[in-house]
Amino acid sequence: MSDFTAARRHMVDGQVRTTDVTDLRVISALLEVPRERFMPPASASLAYLDLDVPVGASRRLLRPMVLAKLIQTAELEATDRVLDVGCATGYSAAVLARIVGQVVALEQDAGLAKAAREALSSQLNVDVVNGALADGWPPGAPYDVVVIEGATEAVPQTLCQQLKDGGRLVCVLGSGPGSKAMLYRRSGGEVGGRPIFDASAALLPGFAKTPVFAF
């Protein structure tokens, strides 16, 4: 057993299972995907630590526990079409692709998108696309699920509108203390949300709250 294989199992047993992640499909996907392959070579040793790992351009991969709980919260089905917003180097898309039918992995940083395409080249049910994260990917809409791989300071209405009726969106809402992982569901033309667990994540580009100026 390689050091990385042992570290991956320790991550799942020590960080994921202990935080009420019980979906065996999520656990199996985390055990199968070599997270170190989605890291810059100099940072591979950080792959299985309990933290948001930097992958360049001020971007980070979500903590394994937060990613796992968000995916579990989304209640994925094998036939789902998922929009993975802010896929970075593609790790989250690789995990999702082992659970659902199709993943559209959206990344606006050209260098990260290139790295994701290379890392996911053998994953036939993942399509890496390049565009502004906050705009989503309308050509592929509507989606069964949208997963936002980072924090947003406001409800992502544009992305919610790209959901199918009954579709789910999961994200971290807030960029400071008191941030919450949220589940949003679309029902007809309405979208309702509720907090699921305490969480923190790096704010994604384009997801800062619009400043309000007082005169």
N, C-alpha and C positions, 0 to 999 in steps of 0.2 A: 504494500500500500504506500503510495507516494505521500509526501508531507502535505501536498495540497488536498489530496483525497481525505486524509485524516482531518485536516482543518475544515473542510467542507462539512463533514459529518458532525464535527464539534460545533460548527455554526448552527446547524439545524437542531441538534440536540440541546445546545446550551442557550441559543438566542431565540429560536423560532418556536419549538415545541413548548417551551416554558412560558410563552406569552399567549397561550390559548389558541394557537394555530393547530387545528385538528383535521383540516381537509387533507386527506392523504394524497390527492393529486398535486396540491401545492408543495407538500413535503417532498414528494417524489421528484417533482421538477427541480426543486432547489438542490436535491442530491445529485441530479443528473448533469446540471449545467455547470461547467468549470468557470467560476467567476473570474479567476485569475486571467483567463484568455481575453477578457473584456477590459483589462486594465492596461495603462501604460506600463511598459516593461519595468521601469524603475519603481513602480508602485505595486507590483504583483504581490509583494509580501503583505500588503495591507488588505488584500481581497476579502478575507474572512473575519476582519475585525468588526466589532459592534459599533460602527460609525458610518456617516456619509463619506464615501471615499472620493477624493478629488480625481477628476479625469481630464483636467485641463480647461482653459477658457472660463474659469470661475464656475465650472459645472461639477456636480457631484452625483454619484450613484446613491440612491436611497439606502439607508440602513436596511440590512436584510430583514429584520423584524418588521419594520414599517412596510416594506414592499410586500412581504408575505401576508400581513394582516389586511392590507388594501386589496390584494388579489382575492383573499378569502371572502372579504366583505362584498365583493362584486358578484358573488354567486355565479361563477362562470359555468356555461354549458359547452359541451363538446362542439356544438354547431355555431357558436358565437363568432361574430366578426368584431374585433376589438381595435380601437384606435389607441395606440400607446404614445402619449404626448410627452416629448422630451426624452426620447429613448437613449440619448447620449451615445455610448459605444455599443448599445444593443443588448445588454444583459437582460434587462426586463423583458424585452421582446422575445428573447430566447426562452425565458421561463414561461411566459404566456403561451408561446407557440406549442408547448408540450401539453397544454390543457385545452386550447380552443382550436377552431377550424382555420381561422385566418387572422393575421395581425398586420395592421398598417402601422408601421413604426415611423413616427414623425420627428424630425430633428431639423432645427434651423441653422445650426453651426455646420458649415460645409465639411470641416475636418472631422468632426465627430460622426457626421452622416457617412462619410467615406469609411471610417473605421468600423461603423456598424455594418455597412454592406459587406465589408471583407470578412468580419467575424461571423456574419449570418449567411454567408454565400451558400452553405449547404442546407439551409433551413427553407424548404420550398414554400412553406405557408406564411412567410414573412415578406412584406414589401416595404423597403425603407424608402421614405419620401423626404424631400427637402423643402421646408417652408416655415413661415412664421408660426411659432407654437400656439400663440393666442388665437390664431385664425382657424386652428384645426385643419382638417383636410376634407373640404366639401366634396371633391370628386368621388370619394369613397363612401360618403354618407348615404343613408343613415347607418349607425352602428348599434350593435347590441350593448356594447360597453365602451366607455372611455376611461382610461387610466391616466392620471396626470402624475408624472414622475418628479414631483417637487411641490413646492408650496405656491399658493395663490392668495393674494390679499383680498380678493373679492370673488363672489360667486361667478364661475366662468360661464356666463349666459350663452356666449357664442358656441361653446362646446356642447352645452346642454341641448341646444337646438339641433345638433347633429346626431342626437340619439333617436332611435326608433321609439315608437310608443311602447312603454314598458321597459325601456332601456335604462341602464344604470351608469352613473359616473362616480368615480372615487378620487379623492384628492386630499391634500392637507390644506386646510383653510387657516390662514394667518401666518405671520412671519416672526413671531416673538413668543414670549411666555403666554400660555393659555391657548396655543394653537390646537386644533382638533382635526383628526381624520374624519372626513365627511362622506356620506353616501347620499347621492341625489338620484331620484327616479323621475322619469317623464311619464306623465299620464295625459294623453291627448296633448293639448297645448300648454299644460301646466307642468312645472317642475318643483318638486318638494324635496327638502333635504333634512338630514338629522345627523348629529354627531355620533361617532362610533367609538373612538378612543383618543386619548391624549397622544399627540405626535408632533414632531418638528421635522422640518425639511428646508433645504435651501430654496429661496425664492427663484422661480423660473423667469427668464427674460420675457417681458411683455405681460407679466401677471401682477405687477405692482398696482395698488389702488390709485385711481386718478386723483391727483391733489385737488382739494377744494379750497378756493381762495375766498377769504372774507374781506369785505371792504368797510 
